[in-house]
């Protein structure tokens, strides 16, 4: 397994990696909770779309959860190489409401689902997309059932890789895909089907091994924990430090962990924090997990200049033993940040 992108919008904001075409029409909402506390709403308008860049790959696996609101031809996933349209998976029309695979800019589906997908329901959509002249493949599963399995030419032009994904409204060539839905638990992988995975939030609950008081100044609230333990974040409350090596760590919120006690397995642990660089030079952080008196750190992560944004790091395995995560592992850890 190699996760290359994931977002469950559980910080209550749109963060790293996203290009939002209309911030007033595409936003994080708690009206429809697909899993966790938030999902992404794309209103039914031609300006409502959002994109993310991926590493250039000729095959990807995708998983996302949807709630269709308006009766339109929803763009489930549109895959591109830069501005070049490679294909779209979307609802074919407002009467049948089947899922179709449309190669390139064609308005004719190369494959249609057996089932129909009316509005007002929750759907878990998985896809495998391989770009190739003759051995390409498009597989679409909905709620675990294979609806499309197309093999053939999936390479409409010269481009052999996918590096851009678009959700919401798009009109490329003669094929239109609409917005008008909620989406959540967006995950891309480069090696395997993702399966029935959900992204759940676990917040911090208390100060951990590193209390941070010698290195971080609390602004907007009286203490470090109150400043940063906010969802959605209040940008007037934060902690600040310019000291290399400064650390602060936290215990996870017990009630959030208890809510996950019946989880069958943990695929990965993704640490996220909102931060910004108030200076003119490059600043970096490391996110880390502390377990059994050892710190297991991420690579160095660039802190965005001025504008608050999200940085994250994905721990696919328990770094203390390189094994799959167990629920008991998460009860025992601190999570933290280090200035580097």
C-alpha positions in Angstrom: 0.0 0.0 0.0 1.2 3.5 -0.8 -1.2 6.3 -0.1 -0.4 9.3 -2.3 -3.2 11.6 -1.2 -6.0 11.6 1.3 -8.4 14.1 2.9 -11.5 13.7 5.1 -11.8 17.5 5.7 -11.8 16.9 9.5 -10.0 20.1 10.3 -13.1 21.9 9.1 -11.2 23.7 6.3 -9.9 23.0 2.8 -6.2 22.7 3.1 -3.0 21.4 1.4 -3.0 20.2 -2.1 -6.4 21.6 -3.2 -7.1 24.2 -5.9 -10.5 25.6 -5.2 -12.2 27.3 -8.1 -14.9 29.0 -6.1 -14.5 29.3 -2.3 -18.1 30.5 -1.9 -19.5 27.5 -3.7 -17.0 24.8 -2.6 -16.6 24.6 1.1 -16.4 22.2 4.1 -19.7 21.6 5.7 -21.2 19.7 8.7 -24.7 19.5 7.2 -24.2 16.1 5.6 -21.8 14.0 7.7 -20.8 11.1 5.5 -18.1 9.9 8.0 -16.6 11.9 10.9 -17.8 15.5 11.4 -17.3 17.2 8.1 -17.6 16.7 4.3 -17.0 18.8 1.2 -19.9 20.5 -0.4 -19.9 21.4 -4.1 -23.0 23.5 -4.9 -24.9 23.0 -8.1 -23.3 25.7 -10.2 -20.8 25.9 -13.1 -18.2 27.6 -10.9 -18.1 24.8 -8.3 -15.1 22.6 -8.8 -11.9 21.6 -7.0 -8.7 19.9 -8.2 -5.6 18.3 -6.8 -2.3 17.4 -8.4 -0.9 13.9 -8.0 2.5 12.4 -8.9 2.4 11.4 -12.6 1.2 7.8 -12.7 -0.3 5.7 -15.5 -2.5 3.8 -13.0 -4.2 4.8 -9.8 -6.7 3.5 -7.3 -9.3 5.8 -5.9 -11.9 5.8 -3.1 -14.5 8.5 -2.2 -17.9 8.7 -0.5 -20.7 10.7 -2.1 -24.1 12.1 -1.3 -25.9 13.3 -4.4 -28.2 16.3 -3.8 -29.4 17.9 -7.1 -30.6 15.7 -10.0 -27.8 16.5 -12.4 -25.0 14.6 -14.2 -22.6 14.4 -11.3 -18.8 14.4 -12.1 -17.6 11.6 -9.8 -14.0 11.9 -10.9 -12.3 13.6 -13.8 -8.7 12.6 -14.6 -6.3 14.7 -16.6 -2.7 15.3 -17.5 -2.3 19.0 -16.8 -5.0 20.6 -18.9 -5.5 17.6 -21.2 -8.6 15.6 -20.5 -8.0 11.8 -20.2 -11.4 10.7 -19.1 -14.3 11.2 -16.8 -16.5 8.9 -14.6 -19.9 10.6 -14.1 -23.7 10.1 -14.1 -24.8 9.6 -17.7 -28.2 11.5 -17.6 -30.8 12.6 -15.1 -33.3 9.9 -16.1 -31.3 6.7 -16.0 -28.7 8.0 -13.5 -26.2 5.3 -14.4 -22.4 5.7 -14.0 -20.5 6.0 -17.2 -16.9 6.0 -18.3 -16.3 8.7 -20.9 -12.8 8.6 -22.6 -11.1 11.9 -23.4 -13.6 14.6 -24.3 -16.1 12.2 -25.8 -19.8 12.6 -24.9 -20.3 8.8 -25.6 -19.8 6.4 -22.8 -17.4 3.5 -23.4 -19.1 1.6 -20.5 -22.1 2.1 -18.3 -23.0 0.7 -14.9 -25.7 -2.0 -14.5 -27.3 -0.1 -11.6 -28.8 3.4 -11.3 -27.9 5.8 -8.5 -30.7 8.2 -7.5 -30.1 11.3 -5.5 -30.6 11.4 -1.7 -28.4 8.4 -1.0 -24.9 7.7 0.2 -22.5 5.9 -2.1 -19.0 4.6 -1.7 -17.3 4.7 -5.1 -14.0 3.0 -5.8 -12.1 3.1 -9.1 -9.1 1.6 -10.8 -7.8 3.7 -13.7 -5.0 2.6 -16.0 -4.0 4.6 -19.0 -2.8 2.6 -22.0 -3.4 2.3 -25.8 -4.8 -1.2 -25.8 -4.4 -2.6 -22.3 -6.0 0.2 -20.4 -8.6 -0.5 -17.8 -11.4 1.3 -15.9 -13.0 -0.5 -13.0 -15.7 1.1 -10.9 -17.2 -0.3 -7.8 -20.1 1.2 -5.9 -20.8 0.0 -2.3 -18.4 -2.9 -3.0 -20.2 -4.1 -6.2 -18.4 -4.0 -9.5 -20.5 -1.8 -11.9 -17.9 -1.2 -14.7 -15.0 -3.3 -15.8 -13.7 -1.9 -19.1 -10.6 -3.0 -20.9 -9.2 -1.4 -24.0 -7.9 2.0 -25.2 -7.9 4.5 -22.3 -5.3 6.8 -23.8 -7.1 9.3 -26.0 -3.9 11.2 -27.0 -0.2 11.2 -26.5 -0.3 11.5 -22.7 0.3 8.3 -20.8 0.0 9.5 -17.1 -2.5 11.1 -14.8 -1.3 14.0 -12.7 -4.5 16.1 -12.0 -7.9 15.1 -10.6 -10.9 17.3 -10.7 -14.2 17.1 -8.8 -17.3 19.1 -9.5 -18.3 21.0 -12.6 -16.3 20.5 -15.8 -17.1 20.9 -19.4 -14.3 19.6 -21.6 -14.8 19.1 -25.3 -18.4 17.8 -25.6 -18.8 16.1 -22.2 -20.1 17.9 -19.2 -19.9 16.8 -15.6 -21.8 18.5 -12.9 -21.3 19.4 -9.2 -24.3 19.3 -6.8 -23.1 16.8 -4.2 -21.2 16.2 -1.0 -17.9 14.2 -1.0 -15.8 12.8 1.8 -13.0 10.4 2.5 -11.0 11.0 -0.7 -8.1 8.6 -0.9 -5.7 7.8 -3.8 -3.3 4.8 -3.8 -0.7 3.7 -6.3 -0.7 0.0 -5.7 -3.9 -1.6 -4.3 -7.6 -1.3 -3.9 -8.4 0.9 -0.9 -11.5 -0.9 0.3 -14.1 0.1 2.8 -11.9 2.7 4.5 -13.2 5.7 6.4 -11.3 8.7 7.7 -12.1 9.5 11.3 -10.9 12.5 13.4 -9.0 12.0 16.6 -8.3 15.4 18.3 -5.6 16.2 20.9 -6.8 16.1 24.5 -4.0 17.2 26.8 -0.4 18.2 26.8 2.0 15.3 26.4 5.7 14.6 27.2 6.9 17.9 25.7 5.0 20.8 27.3 6.5 23.4 24.9 6.4 26.2 27.5 10.1 27.0 27.2 9.9 27.5 23.4 6.4 28.5 22.3 4.4 31.6 23.1 0.6 31.3 23.3 -1.2 34.0 21.4 -4.9 34.7 21.7 -5.5 32.3 24.5 -3.7 31.8 27.9 -2.2 28.4 27.2 -0.8 26.3 24.4 -3.5 23.6 24.4 -6.4 26.1 24.2 -4.7 28.0 21.3 -4.4 25.1 19.0 -7.1 22.6 20.1 -9.8 24.2 17.8 -11.8 22.7 15.0 -12.3 24.6 12.7 -9.2 26.6 13.6 -9.4 30.2 14.8 -6.5 32.0 13.1 -6.4 34.5 16.0 -5.3 31.8 18.4 -1.9 30.2 17.8 1.4 29.3 19.2 4.6 30.8 17.8 8.3 29.9 18.0 11.5 30.6 16.1 13.7 28.3 18.0 15.2 25.4 16.1 14.5 22.1 18.0 11.5 23.5 19.8 9.0 20.7 20.5 5.5 20.3 21.8 3.5 17.1 22.1 0.0 16.0 23.0 -2.0 13.1 24.2 -4.9 12.1 22.0 -8.5 12.7 23.2 -9.7 9.7 25.0 -13.3 10.0 24.0 -12.3 10.0 20.3 -10.3 6.9 20.8 -13.1 5.1 22.6 -15.4 5.9 19.6 -13.0 3.9 17.4 -12.8 0.9 19.7 -14.9 -1.3 17.4 -12.7 -0.4 14.3 -11.6 -3.7 12.6 -8.3 -2.3 11.5 -6.3 0.9 11.2 -4.8 1.5 7.7 -2.7 4.5 8.6 -2.3 7.5 11.0 -2.3 10.9 9.3 -1.1 13.8 11.4 -2.2 17.3 10.3 -1.6 20.8 11.7 -2.5 24.3 10.5 0.5 26.6 10.3 2.1 29.5 8.6 5.4 31.3 8.2 5.4 34.9 9.4 9.0 35.5 8.2 10.7 35.9 4.8 12.9 32.8 4.9 12.1 29.2 4.5 10.7 27.6 7.7 10.2 23.9 8.3 8.5 21.6 10.7 8.6 17.9 11.5 5.5 16.1 12.7 6.3 13.2 15.1 4.9 10.4 17.1 6.3 9.6 20.5 6.1 6.1 21.7 8.0 4.1 24.3 10.2 7.1 25.1 11.3 7.5 21.4 10.4 10.1 18.9 9.6 9.0 15.3 9.7 12.0 13.0 8.4 12.9 9.6 10.6 14.3 6.8 11.1 18.1 6.9 7.9 19.8 5.8 7.9 23.4 4.4 5.7 25.8 6.3 3.6 28.0 3.9 4.4 31.7 3.9 1.9 34.0 5.5 -1.3 32.3 4.6 -2.4 29.6 7.1 -2.5 26.2 5.5 -2.4 22.6 6.5 0.7 20.4 6.5 0.4 16.7 7.1 2.4 13.4 7.2 1.1 9.9 6.9 2.4 7.1 9.1 1.2 4.0 7.3 2.9 1.7 9.8 3.6 1.9 13.5 7.1 3.5 13.3 8.3 1.7 16.5 8.1 -1.7 14.9 7.2 -1.2 11.2 4.0 -3.3 11.8 0.4 -2.5 11.0 -1.3 -0.2 13.5 -3.3 -1.8 16.3 -5.8 0.1 18.3 -3.7 -0.3 21.5 -0.8 1.4 19.7 -2.7 4.7 19.4 -3.7 4.8 23.0 0.0 4.8 23.9 1.3 7.6 21.8 2.0 11.4 21.8 1.7 13.4 18.6 3.7 16.6 18.2 5.5 19.2 16.2 9.2 20.2 16.1 10.7 23.4 14.6 13.6 22.6 12.3 
